Amino acid sequence: MRRSLIVSLIRGSDTALAGLLGVAMLLLVGVNFGNVLARYLFSAPWKAADEVMTFTMVWGVFLGAGLVSLRGGHLAMDLLSGSLPPPLAAALRIAGAALLVLVLGFVALQSVEFLDTIATIGMTSMGAGLPMWLPHLAIPAGFLLMVAGTLLRLFAPRDAAPPA
């Protein structure tokens, strides 16, 4: 039961994140194409296009970091763990994951405090007038996705990882 739940969570999360990244890419292309048409055909560029594309790219980076964590694709030094006996290698892997979760969680909490600050003062973007907490929300979201990906990979069976 536990194995199938973790496998389902990994595969579902992988599909959802990859889908969101695909939608973000389509949004980027659509906004850019629409802005080019508006600029050169109608001499009326959309002033907020650059901001919207930048904010979308920021979200893409943090969603992508969560996907990479879920797939176990971040850089890793395994020279030491590869030469250890399996029980010690497993203990090292657990300790490394625990440290990573602590650091990622700390950064996520700090970024939530910053979100609270900019939401309280009502900061908005210059071109689109979007509340600035919206693009900044990508930071804690991405770090929490990395925490979730790290934990799922830690408890997942070896064959449960989605294709990288």
Kinemage of the C-alpha trace (Angstrom):
@kinemage 1
@onewidth
@group {chain A} dominant
@subgroup {mainchain}
@vectorlist {calphas} color= white
{ca met a 1} P 0.000 0.000 0.000
{ca arg a 2} L 2.693 2.503 1.037
{ca arg a 3} L 4.788 1.646 -2.014
{ca ser a 4} L 1.903 2.188 -4.434
{ca leu a 5} L 0.943 5.481 -2.751
{ca ile a 6} L 4.482 6.849 -3.059
{ca val a 7} L 4.769 5.656 -6.654
{ca ser a 8} L 1.430 7.301 -7.463
{ca leu a 9} L 2.476 10.552 -5.778
{ca ile a 10} L 5.762 10.641 -7.668
{ca arg a 11} L 4.203 9.908 -11.051
{ca gly a 12} L 1.276 12.273 -10.500
{ca ser a 13} L 3.535 15.072 -9.283
{ca asp a 14} L 5.888 14.548 -12.197
{ca thr a 15} L 3.024 14.749 -14.683
{ca ala a 16} L 1.507 17.817 -13.000
{ca leu a 17} L 4.777 19.746 -12.796
{ca ala a 18} L 5.780 18.876 -16.354
{ca gly a 19} L 2.319 19.962 -17.515
{ca leu a 20} L 2.541 23.277 -15.648
{ca leu a 21} L 5.946 23.919 -17.176
{ca gly a 22} L 4.524 23.193 -20.619
{ca val a 23} L 1.671 25.638 -20.031
{ca ala a 24} L 4.163 28.255 -18.821
{ca met a 25} L 6.216 27.810 -21.990
{ca leu a 26} L 3.113 28.160 -24.161
{ca leu a 27} L 2.140 31.286 -22.226
{ca leu a 28} L 5.598 32.758 -22.798
{ca val a 29} L 5.463 32.072 -26.520
{ca gly a 30} L 1.896 33.372 -26.798
{ca val a 31} L 2.568 36.614 -24.925
{ca asn a 32} L 5.759 37.228 -26.878
{ca phe a 33} L 4.093 36.505 -30.231
{ca gly a 34} L 1.074 38.636 -29.354
{ca asn a 35} L 3.294 41.497 -28.290
{ca val a 36} L 5.304 41.316 -31.537
{ca leu a 37} L 2.079 41.424 -33.559
{ca ala a 38} L 0.703 44.309 -31.497
{ca arg a 39} L 3.954 46.232 -31.807
{ca tyr a 40} L 4.621 45.835 -35.523
{ca leu a 41} L 1.122 45.551 -36.972
{ca phe a 42} L -0.750 47.995 -34.783
{ca ser a 43} L 2.063 50.118 -33.277
{ca ala a 44} L 0.571 49.355 -29.858
{ca pro a 45} L 2.898 47.139 -27.809
{ca trp a 46} L 1.643 45.634 -24.590
{ca lys a 47} L 3.700 47.444 -21.972
{ca ala a 48} L 3.319 44.687 -19.397
{ca ala a 49} L 4.499 41.872 -21.707
{ca asp a 50} L 8.117 41.871 -20.513
{ca glu a 51} L 7.036 41.792 -16.886
{ca val a 52} L 4.538 38.992 -17.424
{ca met a 53} L 7.132 36.951 -19.326
{ca thr a 54} L 9.775 37.562 -16.647
{ca phe a 55} L 7.415 36.531 -13.855
{ca thr a 56} L 6.394 33.447 -15.822
{ca met a 57} L 10.057 32.506 -16.295
{ca val a 58} L 10.685 32.910 -12.549
{ca trp a 59} L 7.795 30.561 -11.821
{ca gly a 60} L 9.158 28.172 -14.442
{ca val a 61} L 12.560 28.077 -12.777
{ca phe a 62} L 11.147 27.256 -9.350
{ca leu a 63} L 8.634 24.716 -10.651
{ca gly a 64} L 11.456 23.166 -12.657
{ca ala a 65} L 13.624 22.954 -9.549
{ca gly a 66} L 10.836 21.014 -7.853
{ca leu a 67} L 10.603 18.679 -10.844
{ca val a 68} L 14.355 18.123 -10.881
{ca ser a 69} L 14.272 17.292 -7.150
{ca leu a 70} L 11.434 14.862 -7.717
{ca arg a 71} L 13.411 13.167 -10.481
{ca gly a 72} L 16.628 13.134 -8.438
{ca gly a 73} L 18.426 15.153 -11.084
{ca his a 74} L 20.294 17.667 -8.930
{ca leu a 75} L 24.049 17.412 -8.814
{ca ala a 76} L 25.258 14.959 -6.204
{ca met a 77} L 28.641 13.837 -4.953
{ca asp a 78} L 28.457 10.077 -4.557
{ca leu a 79} L 32.138 9.168 -4.468
{ca leu a 80} L 32.026 8.541 -0.713
{ca ser a 81} L 28.624 6.848 -0.592
{ca gly a 82} L 29.500 4.607 -3.532
{ca ser a 83} L 32.423 3.132 -1.614
{ca leu a 84} L 30.567 2.577 1.671
{ca pro a 85} L 28.799 -0.618 2.704
{ca pro a 86} L 25.052 -0.453 1.922
{ca pro a 87} L 23.877 0.264 5.500
{ca leu a 88} L 26.301 3.177 5.872
{ca ala a 89} L 25.486 4.467 2.388
{ca ala a 90} L 21.779 4.419 3.299
{ca ala a 91} L 22.478 6.288 6.560
{ca leu a 92} L 24.497 8.894 4.663
{ca arg a 93} L 21.693 9.279 2.116
{ca ile a 94} L 19.142 9.797 4.913
{ca ala a 95} L 21.378 12.310 6.716
{ca gly a 96} L 21.960 14.218 3.483
{ca ala a 97} L 18.240 14.317 2.721
{ca ala a 98} L 17.459 15.486 6.272
{ca leu a 99} L 20.007 18.299 6.023
{ca leu a 100} L 18.675 19.297 2.615
{ca val a 101} L 15.087 19.359 3.889
{ca leu a 102} L 16.136 21.548 6.839
{ca val a 103} L 17.953 24.049 4.629
{ca leu a 104} L 15.203 24.154 1.994
{ca gly a 105} L 12.550 24.515 4.691
{ca phe a 106} L 14.465 27.362 6.332
{ca val a 107} L 14.726 29.250 3.022
{ca ala a 108} L 11.020 28.670 2.347
{ca leu a 109} L 10.098 30.086 5.769
{ca gln a 110} L 12.310 33.140 5.284
{ca ser a 111} L 10.774 33.814 1.890
{ca val a 112} L 7.267 33.584 3.379
{ca glu a 113} L 8.235 36.339 5.822
{ca phe a 114} L 9.356 38.485 2.877
{ca leu a 115} L 6.059 37.737 1.116
{ca asp a 116} L 4.193 38.975 4.149
{ca thr a 117} L 6.191 42.200 4.105
{ca ile a 118} L 5.587 43.040 0.446
{ca ala a 119} L 1.923 42.056 0.675
{ca thr a 120} L 1.490 44.285 3.738
{ca ile a 121} L 2.931 47.345 1.997
{ca gly a 122} L 0.940 46.606 -1.166
{ca met a 123} L 3.884 46.584 -3.557
{ca thr a 124} L 2.872 46.207 -7.219
{ca ser a 125} L 4.845 45.786 -10.428
{ca met a 126} L 5.469 48.865 -12.547
{ca gly a 127} L 4.183 47.657 -15.921
{ca ala a 128} L 1.349 45.235 -15.240
{ca gly a 129} L 0.343 46.498 -11.811
{ca leu a 130} L 0.455 42.943 -10.457
{ca pro a 131} L 0.862 42.492 -6.715
{ca met a 132} L 4.536 41.644 -6.207
{ca trp a 133} L 3.740 38.853 -3.781
{ca leu a 134} L 2.529 36.867 -6.794
{ca pro a 135} L 5.906 36.436 -8.547
{ca his a 136} L 7.683 36.170 -5.194
{ca leu a 137} L 5.358 33.327 -4.185
{ca ala a 138} L 7.336 31.184 -6.645
{ca ile a 139} L 10.259 31.105 -4.195
{ca pro a 140} L 8.604 29.371 -1.215
{ca ala a 141} L 6.509 27.271 -3.609
{ca gly a 142} L 9.637 26.064 -5.378
{ca phe a 143} L 11.514 25.347 -2.175
{ca leu a 144} L 8.559 23.452 -0.722
{ca leu a 145} L 8.301 21.453 -3.955
{ca met a 146} L 11.999 20.611 -3.563
{ca val a 147} L 11.322 19.474 0.030
{ca ala a 148} L 8.442 17.298 -1.154
{ca gly a 149} L 10.514 15.878 -4.013
{ca thr a 150} L 13.409 15.097 -1.698
{ca leu a 151} L 11.161 13.334 0.812
{ca leu a 152} L 9.306 11.361 -1.846
{ca arg a 153} L 12.590 10.222 -3.380
{ca leu a 154} L 13.925 9.274 0.039
{ca phe a 155} L 11.006 6.936 0.759
{ca ala a 156} L 10.420 5.780 -2.793
{ca pro a 157} L 11.401 2.363 -4.051
{ca arg a 158} L 14.276 2.496 -6.532
{ca asp a 159} L 12.044 1.666 -9.493
{ca ala a 160} L 9.485 4.379 -8.671
{ca ala a 161} L 11.412 7.300 -10.076
{ca pro a 162} L 9.886 8.916 -13.147
{ca pro a 163} L 12.025 8.944 -16.270
{ca ala a 164} L 14.493 11.818 -16.248
